[in-house]
């Protein structure tokens, strides 16, 4: 399954690269840009290594692709995010996922006044591969389980391409899981015996990118959601930090940090981080 999935990921990535071989026309309303990254790490120790250690190998693939529209008083920003990573530790029979994300963001706006726009947004998030419990090895997730959808009208404040905030006071949220995950209890906030959960609340999303110095950029993404129907004071959040330090046209060091709090799925903050040196290709 994992080999097939990685093959499909690379085929898709190559098709995106090939699609960008034609020169961009700056006079067109649509603009497209993206980045493909491949990060690898490897550690090897012999039996006599005094400090101790376990040989391992890991790899991460990432694709970020934007296709945006701007004409007259209308803007429409779309982002596709795909990330997948595996790690293999010597002596362990199975590989472990280090990252697995598939996300689509779409934000439409029509100018109201100044930097303000009437807006509507859509967000979809899921994973591509099966997730296993670290201790028991039991399957706890797979493609489209869970799957998250959010949408709603609101107001967008957009100063430029690197700084924007969208406020949606009437946002719908839906969570879907396969019913075999809720057969014996709740899963990802979906109650036992159900395969979906509906929420209605308020959403705030913000984006900020800054170039702190030559060839070093920092991207910040923050999404907040409060469910009016159940404990609105417990605000879910998803914060993503991505630091790219370019060495040359194709090589860079990447630091990625993600912090998540989901009041229905787990009562605690989850933090994931990734650091690697790898190959980057700008689309």
Number of C-alpha atoms within 10 A of each C-alpha: 8 12 8 8 13 15 12 12 18 12 12 13 18 12 11 16 16 11 10 14 9 7 6 12 9 8 7 10 12 16 15 14 14 18 16 20 20 19 21 17 14 12 11 11 13 10 8 7 10 8 6 9 12 13 13 16 15 19 19 21 22 20 22 17 19 17 15 18 15 16 11 8 11 15 19 18 18 18 18 16 17 20 20 22 19 17 19 17 16 13 9 9 8 11 14 16 18 16 20 20 16 18 17 16 17 18 19 21 24 19 18 15 10 9 12 18 21 18 23 21 25 18 17 17 17 21 21 18 20 16 18 15 10 9 6 7 10 10 12 15 21 17 17 18 23 22 20 18 16 19 21 20 21 21 21 27 21 20 12 9 10 13 14 17 17 25 22 21 17 14 24 20 21 16 21 21 23 20 18 14 22 19 14 11 12 17 27 22 19 24 18 15 16 18 20 20 15 14 17 21 18 21 27 19 19 18 17 16 17 13 13 9 9 8 12 16 15 17 16 17 15 18 17 16 25 22 21 15 10 13 11 14 9 15 15 18 19 18 17 18 17 18 19 17 17 18 14 10 10 12 17 21 17 20 15 16 15 16 15 18 19 18 19 16 12 13 9 10 13 12 13 12 14 14 15 17 18 19 20 22 15 14 18
